[in-house]
Amino acid sequence: EVQLVESGGGLVQPGGSLTLSCAASGFTFSTTVMDWVRQAPGKGLEWVSTISFSGRNTYYADSVKGRFTVSRDNAKNTMYLQLNSLKTEDTTMYYCKRGQDRGQGTQVTVYS
């Protein structure tokens, strides 16, 4: 059974930082391309970032480029998303995603 468990969300002021984690199990993580997506209530899914299975190739949405950094540790079956220079518009639920599977999400709230 595929399991994706996100953690690390929280409350932060504009300009602050958070590190999100995604613990994966039930599949061969080290050979799987992984994504981070986010979704606000009542809105569609927004792609945030993708990381290749090796971690050598990373891709970002324009809205987060230069502020967010995706990484992974295949030995720990874990993916990370470092969120820097957070803005109020980054407030939403963040999910890690593998194909059509995603976790329960972790809430990021940026308040001023």
N, C-alpha and C positions, 0 to 999 in steps of 0.2 A: 504494500500500500504506500503510495506516494504521500509523504508528509512534508510540508513546508511551514516552518514556525518563525514568524518575524518577532523581533523585539527591539527595544532601544528607543522607541518613540517617547515623546514627552512634551513639556511646555518649555518654550524658550523665547527670549526676546529677539526682535529683529537684529540681524547681524550675528546672532549666536550660531552654535554648532551642535550637531547631534551625530551619533553613529548608529545606524540601523544594522541589525544582523538578521540573517536568514539561515536557520539550521535545516538542512535537507536530509531526508532519509527515504528509503524505499525504491531508490533507483541509483544508477551509476552516475553520481554527481560529477566526477572528474571528466566525463565525456559529454556533458550536457551544457549547451548554451543556456544562460539564465538571464532573466530580465527583472528589472524593477519597474513597477507601474504604480500609479496613484489614482484615486477616485474620490471626488467630493460627493457628498449626498446629492442625489438627483442629477448627477452629471455622468458623462461617459468615462470610460477608462482612458487614462492618459499615459502613454508610454514615457518612461523617464530615462531608462538606461538599459544597455545590453552588454554582457561580457561573454567573450568566447570561452570555450571549455578550458583552455590553457590560462586564460587571464591576460594574454598578450594583447588582445584586441578589445577595445572598449568603445562604446558609442553613447551619445547623450542627446537628449532633446535640447533644442536651442534655449529653452526656458531655464535650463539648469546647467548648461555648459559653462565651465570655468568655476562653478560653485560646488558641484557634487562630484564625488569620485567613487567609482565602483571598483571593488576588488573581490578576490575570493581566495580561500585557503582550501585546496582540494583534500589535503590531509585531514582537515576537520569537517569536511562536507558543509562548509559555511561560506556564505556570500555576505558582503558588507556594502553599505552605502554611506559614505561620509558626506554629511550635509553641512556646508559652510555658508557664511553670509546669508543666512536664512531671511526670507521675506514673508510678510503676512500672507501673500498669495501662495506660499508653499504649504499652508495649513490644509491638511487633508489626511486620509488614510493611505498608507503606503503598503504595497504588497510585493512579495517576490513571486515570480512566475516561471513556470517551466511548461512550455506548451500551453495547454488549456488548464493546467493545474495552478492554483495559487493558494497561499495561506490565508489565515484569518485577518492578517493585517496588523499594523501598528500605527497609532495615531500620532501625528506631528501637529502641534499647535504653536504657531508663532504669534505672540500677542505684543501689543505696544502699550 
